[in-house]
Amino acid sequence: MRKPRDYDAELKALEDKARELKTRKVQQLGELVIATGADALTADELAGALIVLAETTDAGKREAWAKRGAAFFQGRSRRSSPTPDRDHGSAQTQSGGAQPASGAAGAT
């Protein structure tokens, strides 16, 4: 006689996997916000910008955004590939990140 399937255990395993995937997605989105510098925006500004992006149906704009995003990731992977320079480069990025913000405030 065959052993009956434990549907409860299978369902629990699937729920755990779904929870893990959702947690990973949220973490990656947070990392993306930080990497792009969008963490400098207020939550209201970021939410408003994301709403506009999600509502946009213009294929040309979406394609341009996709190309810019791909260029961002390609440039980022080239900068982060040498391991010894990465730690040194991150310190420069932090100080460099503060300079454009003050420069932008001075330009305004």
N, C-alpha and C positions, 0 to 999 in steps of 0.2 A: 504494500500500500504506500502511496506517495505521501510525503510530508506536506501538510497544508501550508500555504503561503501566509506569512505574518504581515498582513496588510497594514496593520498599525505601525509596525517597525519600519516598513518601507515608506509609509507616509511621513513618519517622523524624520527619516533620513533625507527625504526630499525637501521637507520644510527646513531642516538644518542647512542643506545645500543652498536653498533659495535665500535664506537669511545671510549666509556667508557671501554669496554673490552680490547681494544688495549692499552689504557692508563694504565690500571691496569697491563697488561702483561709487558709493558715496565718498570713500577715501580718495579714489582716483580723481573724482570731480573736484574735491577740495585741493588736491595737489595741483590740478590744472589751473584753478583760480589763482593759486599762489604763484605758480610758475609764470603765468602771463602778466602778473602784477595787478590783476583785478581785485586782489584782496585790499588794495588801497581805497577802493570804492566803498561807499556805504552799502548796507544790505539793500536799501530801497533802490539805489542807483543800479546795483548789479541785477536785482530782480527785474527792474524796468527794462534794462538793456536785453536781458535774456527773453523777456516776453516779446519784445519787438523782433528779436531774432527768430523766435519760434513762430511768430505770426507771419513772417515774411514768406511770400510765395514766389517772388521774383527769382527765377532760375539763374539769371546772370549774377545777381548779388550772392546767392548761395555758392555758386561756382567760384567766384572771386574770394569769398571767405574761406572756402575749402583750400584753395591754392595758397592763401596766406597762412592758414593753419599748417598745411603740409610744410611750407617753407620754415615756419617756426620750429617744428619738430625736427626737421633736417638740420637746421642750424644748431639746435640744442644738442642733438646727438653728436655732432662734430665737436662741439665745445666740451662735452662731458666725457668723451672717449678716453683721453689720457688720464689715467688714475692719479698720478702724482700732482698734476696741475689742477685737478678738480677741487681739492680742498683749498688750494691757494686761490683758484678762480672764484670760488664761492664767496670768499672774503671780499674780493674785488667787486663781485656782483652786488653784494650788499651795500658797499660804500658807493658803488656806481648807481645803484637804485635810488639812493638818497639824493644824489646830485641832480638828476633830471627833475625830480619832484620840486626841489628848491629852485631850479632853473625855470621850471614851468610856472611856479608861483611868481617869480621875479618878472617873467614875461607878461603876466596877466595884469 
